[in-house]
Amino acid sequence: MFPRLFLLPAMAVLLAACNKPSDPVIPPQPRPETAATTIIPRAEAAPEDVRVGGDSDAHGCKASAGYTWSQVQEKCLRLFESGRRLDFMAAGAQAEGQAAYVVFDKAESRAEIFLPGEKTALILEARGAEGEQVWEAGEYRLLPWKGYVLQKNGQAIYGGE
């Protein structure tokens, strides 16, 4: 019983010591403005005439769906589905880079080459006997070798099956 009586006054003294009126009271400070609290005005609303899927070209091909106009086939097509992929070549071997695509007309008398970064396709005309044809236009030449090889000024730049 003695320890309990001694313990209660000791706890009261300790609790009273923790709550001294001499401790300074620090008033809350306003927070500085940060990026998290800064109000950023909204961008202007997009014009009402801009619609998703409203990107048809002059021929009605929707680029957002992967379609592009082919002059030799006279229709919209997806190059990755209808065209033959030609991979970039450096020093005569396939290398890293964007692919080109080639499509032919029904008679295979014209080849249309879609080069990466170019807005218009190249149209190459067939030369030579059937089975030994090459397609040419200016500095470009398409050869049927292990698939197809596209040359520019005699140097292979794209190739594929």
RAVEN-V721182 format. One record per pair of residues at least 24 apart in sequence whose ideal C-beta (glycine too) atoms are under 6 Angstrom apart, sorted by sequence separation. I is the first residue (numbers start at 1). J is the second residue. D is the distance in whole Angstrom. If there is no record, write none. Layout:
# RAVEN-V721182
I/J/D
I/J/D
This chain:
# RAVEN-V721182
111/135/4
73/103/6
111/142/5
70/103/5
72/105/4
79/114/6
72/110/5
72/112/4
71/112/6
70/112/6
100/158/5
86/150/6
92/156/5
89/156/5
89/157/6
89/158/6
89/159/5
86/158/4
86/159/6
87/160/5
86/160/4
85/160/5
